[in-house]
Amino acid sequence: MTKSNGKATTTKKLFSRETFVSIDIQADPKTIWGLLTHAKDYPNWNSTIISIDGKIALGEKIQLKSYLDPKRVFKLSVSVFEPEKRLVWGDAMGKREYKLTPNLNGQTNFVMSEKIGGPLFPLFSKMIPPFDESFEKFSNDLKKEAEKKQSSK
């Protein structure tokens, strides 16, 4: 794991790949959680997401379209939903996790990681684009929007 500088890192293994980003946001977890869990609002603040259809809640299914692969619709299930703390969604190929940890200085540390893989991963791994730039955009977009919302409270 790296510092909270908004710079993504990727660890590649034969059967998996994991991308990680961490950034400190001058906003409370409630504000950030609100952004992360309102599916229809993602395109308004996040430059990496075309759309998310469905409800982001435990056990629910969502359909996500990303600019990284605009022709594909990712059908994902929400498997962890701990309000203002942790959110996980994914499919058989991988899981994306969001974590919020309040800091003593009034900031919240936001961590996003995604691990994809499986026994067939080596066969198609070269077809999956790198996530680093997208993760950096996502975390910086979230920081900008959360800080804007926090300052208007």
C-alpha contacts under 8 A as a table, 3 or more apart, distances in Angstrom:
res1	aa1	res2	aa2	distance
1	M	20	F	7.50
2	T	9	T	7.95
2	T	21	V	7.78
2	T	22	S	7.29
3	K	22	S	6.75
3	K	23	I	7.82
4	S	7	K	7.81
4	S	21	V	7.67
4	S	22	S	4.61
4	S	23	I	4.19
4	S	24	D	5.79
4	S	109	N	7.23
5	N	22	S	6.41
5	N	23	I	5.29
5	N	24	D	7.41
6	G	21	V	5.90
6	G	22	S	5.38
6	G	23	I	4.68
6	G	24	D	8.00
6	G	136	E	5.87
6	G	139	S	6.58
6	G	140	N	6.91
7	K	21	V	5.99
7	K	22	S	7.22
7	K	132	D	7.91
7	K	136	E	5.98
8	A	19	T	6.78
8	A	20	F	5.48
8	A	21	V	4.44
8	A	22	S	7.50
8	A	132	D	5.08
8	A	133	E	7.30
8	A	135	F	6.34
8	A	136	E	5.92
9	T	19	T	5.63
9	T	20	F	5.39
9	T	21	V	6.58
9	T	132	D	6.43
10	T	17	R	6.94
10	T	18	E	5.51
10	T	19	T	4.22
10	T	20	F	6.36
10	T	131	F	8.00
10	T	132	D	6.97
11	T	17	R	5.74
11	T	18	E	5.25
11	T	19	T	6.45
12	K	16	S	6.28
12	K	17	R	4.48
12	K	18	E	6.55
13	K	16	S	5.16
13	K	17	R	5.92
14	L	121	F	7.65
14	L	122	P	6.25
15	F	117	G	5.49
15	F	118	G	5.57
15	F	119	P	6.10
15	F	120	L	7.38
15	F	121	F	5.31
15	F	122	P	5.97
16	S	115	K	6.85
16	S	116	I	5.54
16	S	117	G	4.01
16	S	118	G	6.42
16	S	121	F	6.47
17	R	115	K	5.67
17	R	116	I	5.51
17	R	117	G	6.37
18	E	113	S	6.90
18	E	114	E	5.48
18	E	115	K	4.22
18	E	116	I	6.46
19	T	113	S	5.46
19	T	114	E	5.39
19	T	115	K	6.62
19	T	131	F	6.67
19	T	132	D	6.77
19	T	135	F	8.00
20	F	111	V	7.30
20	F	112	M	5.82
20	F	113	S	4.31
20	F	114	E	6.72
20	F	132	D	7.98
20	F	135	F	7.66
21	V	111	V	5.75
21	V	112	M	5.43
21	V	113	S	6.47
21	V	135	F	6.49
21	V	136	E	6.91
21	V	139	S	7.43
22	S	109	N	6.90
22	S	110	F	5.55
22	S	111	V	4.37
22	S	112	M	6.49
22	S	139	S	7.59
23	I	109	N	5.78
23	I	110	F	5.37
23	I	111	V	6.69
23	I	139	S	6.81
23	I	140	N	7.92
23	I	143	K	7.85
24	D	107	Q	6.21
24	D	108	T	5.64
24	D	109	N	4.41
24	D	110	F	6.10
24	D	143	K	7.76
25	I	107	Q	5.37
25	I	108	T	5.22
25	I	109	N	6.20
25	I	110	F	7.03
25	I	143	K	5.34
25	I	146	A	7.41
25	I	147	E	6.84
26	Q	106	G	6.71
26	Q	107	Q	4.46
26	Q	108	T	6.46
26	Q	143	K	7.61
26	Q	146	A	7.68
26	Q	147	E	5.66
26	Q	150	Q	7.73
27	A	31	T	6.50
27	A	32	I	7.01
27	A	106	G	7.14
27	A	107	Q	5.64
27	A	108	T	6.19
27	A	146	A	6.06
27	A	147	E	5.53
27	A	150	Q	5.50
28	D	31	T	5.59
28	D	32	I	6.68
28	D	102	P	7.14
28	D	106	G	7.10
28	D	107	Q	6.56
28	D	108	T	6.01
28	D	150	Q	7.46
29	P	32	I	5.14
29	P	33	W	5.82
29	P	84	E	5.21
29	P	85	K	7.33
29	P	100	L	6.26
29	P	101	T	7.41
29	P	102	P	6.74
29	P	108	T	6.22
30	K	33	W	5.07
30	K	34	G	6.14
30	K	84	E	5.55
31	T	34	G	5.24
31	T	35	L	6.71
31	T	146	A	6.19
31	T	149	K	7.22
31	T	150	Q	6.75
32	I	35	L	5.24
32	I	36	L	6.33
32	I	84	E	7.64
32	I	142	L	7.50
32	I	146	A	5.68
33	W	36	L	5.01
33	W	37	T	6.08
33	W	83	P	7.04
33	W	84	E	5.21
33	W	85	K	7.87
34	G	37	T	5.43
34	G	38	H	6.26
35	L	38	H	5.74
35	L	41	D	7.49
35	L	42	Y	7.39
35	L	142	L	7.66
35	L	146	A	7.43
36	L	39	A	7.43
36	L	42	Y	7.81
37	T	55	K	7.98
37	T	56	I	5.40
37	T	57	A	7.55
38	H	41	D	5.73
38	H	42	Y	7.04
38	H	55	K	7.67
38	H	56	I	6.88
39	A	42	Y	5.72
39	A	51	S	7.76
39	A	52	I	5.28
39	A	53	D	6.48
39	A	54	G	6.90
39	A	55	K	6.53
39	A	56	I	6.41
40	K	43	P	7.21
40	K	51	S	6.98
40	K	52	I	6.06
40	K	53	D	6.72
41	D	44	N	5.40
41	D	45	W	7.11
42	Y	45	W	5.68
42	Y	46	N	5.43
42	Y	49	I	6.54
42	Y	50	I	7.95
42	Y	51	S	6.82
42	Y	52	I	7.11
43	P	46	N	5.29
43	P	47	S	6.71
43	P	48	T	7.95
43	P	49	I	5.67
43	P	50	I	5.70
43	P	51	S	5.97
45	W	141	D	6.38
45	W	142	L	7.22
45	W	145	E	6.39
46	N	49	I	5.88
46	N	137	K	7.91
46	N	138	F	6.17
46	N	141	D	5.55
46	N	142	L	6.92
47	S	50	I	7.79
47	S	137	K	6.96
47	S	138	F	6.97
47	S	141	D	7.04
48	T	66	S	5.92
48	T	67	Y	5.47
48	T	68	L	7.21
48	T	134	S	6.21
48	T	137	K	6.87
48	T	138	F	6.19
49	I	52	I	7.53
49	I	64	L	7.59
49	I	65	K	6.16
49	I	66	S	4.54
49	I	67	Y	5.97
50	I	64	L	7.70
50	I	65	K	5.24
50	I	66	S	5.29
50	I	67	Y	6.17
50	I	70	P	7.59
51	S	63	Q	7.96
51	S	64	L	5.82
51	S	65	K	5.23
51	S	66	S	7.16
52	I	62	I	6.57
52	I	63	Q	5.52
52	I	64	L	4.44
52	I	65	K	6.42
53	D	62	I	5.55
53	D	63	Q	5.07
53	D	64	L	6.53
54	G	60	E	7.59
54	G	61	K	6.39
54	G	62	I	4.60
54	G	63	Q	6.53
55	K	60	E	6.29
55	K	61	K	7.03
55	K	62	I	6.39
56	I	60	E	6.43
56	I	61	K	7.53
56	I	62	I	6.88
56	I	78	V	6.74
57	A	60	E	5.50
57	A	78	V	6.29
57	A	81	F	6.28
58	L	78	V	5.34
58	L	79	S	5.90
58	L	80	V	6.05
58	L	81	F	5.25
59	G	77	S	6.46
59	G	78	V	5.31
59	G	79	S	5.88
60	E	77	S	5.85
60	E	78	V	5.53
61	K	75	K	7.00
61	K	76	L	5.60
61	K	77	S	4.44
61	K	78	V	6.26
62	I	75	K	5.95
62	I	76	L	5.31
62	I	77	S	6.31
62	I	78	V	7.68
63	Q	73	V	6.17
63	Q	74	F	5.50
63	Q	75	K	4.69
63	Q	76	L	6.23
64	L	73	V	5.67
64	L	74	F	5.03
64	L	75	K	6.61
64	L	76	L	7.53
65	K	69	D	7.48
65	K	70	P	6.06
65	K	71	K	7.79
65	K	72	R	6.51
65	K	73	V	5.13
65	K	74	F	6.40
66	S	69	D	5.67
66	S	70	P	5.43
66	S	72	R	7.83
66	S	73	V	7.93
67	Y	70	P	4.89
68	L	129	P	7.32
68	L	134	S	7.38
69	D	72	R	5.79
70	P	73	V	7.71
75	K	90	G	7.95
75	K	91	D	7.00
76	L	89	W	6.07
76	L	90	G	4.79
76	L	91	D	5.20
77	S	89	W	5.33
77	S	90	G	5.50
77	S	91	D	6.40
78	V	81	F	7.17
78	V	87	L	7.62
78	V	88	V	5.89
78	V	89	W	4.23
78	V	90	G	6.76
79	S	87	L	7.79
79	S	88	V	5.65
79	S	89	W	5.64
79	S	90	G	7.62
80	V	86	R	6.93
80	V	87	L	5.23
80	V	88	V	4.85
80	V	89	W	7.07
81	F	86	R	6.10
81	F	87	L	4.80
81	F	88	V	6.77
82	E	85	K	5.44
82	E	86	R	4.98
82	E	87	L	6.25
83	P	86	R	6.66
83	P	87	L	7.80
84	E	100	L	6.50
85	K	99	K	5.63
85	K	100	L	4.81
85	K	101	T	6.67
86	R	97	E	7.22
86	R	98	Y	5.59
86	R	99	K	4.55
86	R	100	L	6.33
87	L	97	E	5.75
87	L	98	Y	5.12
87	L	99	K	6.65
88	V	95	K	6.70
88	V	96	R	5.58
88	V	97	E	4.38
88	V	98	Y	6.34
89	W	95	K	5.71
89	W	96	R	5.50
89	W	97	E	6.71
90	G	93	M	7.56
90	G	94	G	5.55
90	G	95	K	4.16
90	G	96	R	5.94
91	D	94	G	5.55
91	D	95	K	6.50
93	M	116	I	5.54
93	M	117	G	5.74
93	M	118	G	6.77
94	G	114	E	7.00
94	G	115	K	5.44
94	G	116	I	4.04
94	G	117	G	6.28
95	K	114	E	5.57
95	K	115	K	5.66
95	K	116	I	6.63
96	R	112	M	7.17
96	R	113	S	5.69
96	R	114	E	4.20
96	R	115	K	6.70
97	E	111	V	7.89
97	E	112	M	5.61
97	E	113	S	5.31
97	E	114	E	6.23
98	Y	110	F	7.16
98	Y	111	V	5.66
98	Y	112	M	4.59
98	Y	113	S	6.75
99	K	109	N	7.90
99	K	110	F	5.78
99	K	111	V	5.07
99	K	112	M	6.53
100	L	108	T	6.33
100	L	109	N	5.71
100	L	110	F	4.92
100	L	111	V	6.64
101	T	108	T	5.45
101	T	109	N	5.06
101	T	110	F	6.72
102	P	106	G	6.97
102	P	107	Q	6.06
102	P	108	T	4.23
102	P	109	N	6.15
103	N	106	G	5.78
103	N	107	Q	5.24
103	N	108	T	5.45
103	N	109	N	6.72
104	L	107	Q	7.18
110	F	139	S	7.75
112	M	135	F	7.67
112	M	139	S	7.85
117	G	120	L	7.52
117	G	121	F	5.06
118	G	121	F	5.18
119	P	122	P	7.52
120	L	123	L	5.60
120	L	124	F	7.19
121	F	124	F	5.61
121	F	125	S	5.52
122	P	125	S	5.36
122	P	126	K	7.90
123	L	126	K	7.75
124	F	127	M	5.48
124	F	128	I	7.11
125	S	128	I	5.47
126	K	129	P	7.45
130	P	133	E	7.56
131	F	134	S	5.26
131	F	135	F	5.93
132	D	135	F	5.19
132	D	136	E	6.25
133	E	136	E	5.13
133	E	137	K	6.23
134	S	137	K	5.12
134	S	138	F	6.04
135	F	138	F	5.01
135	F	139	S	6.13
136	E	139	S	5.34
136	E	140	N	6.10
137	K	140	N	5.19
137	K	141	D	5.88
138	F	141	D	5.18
138	F	142	L	6.12
139	S	142	L	5.07
139	S	143	K	6.11
140	N	143	K	4.97
140	N	144	K	6.12
141	D	144	K	5.19
141	D	145	E	6.19
142	L	145	E	5.29
142	L	146	A	5.89
143	K	146	A	5.28
143	K	147	E	5.95
144	K	147	E	5.39
144	K	148	K	6.16
145	E	148	K	5.06
145	E	149	K	6.18
146	A	149	K	5.10
146	A	150	Q	5.95
147	E	150	Q	4.96
147	E	151	S	6.05
148	K	151	S	5.35
148	K	152	S	6.41
149	K	152	S	5.25
149	K	153	K	6.65
150	Q	153	K	5.45
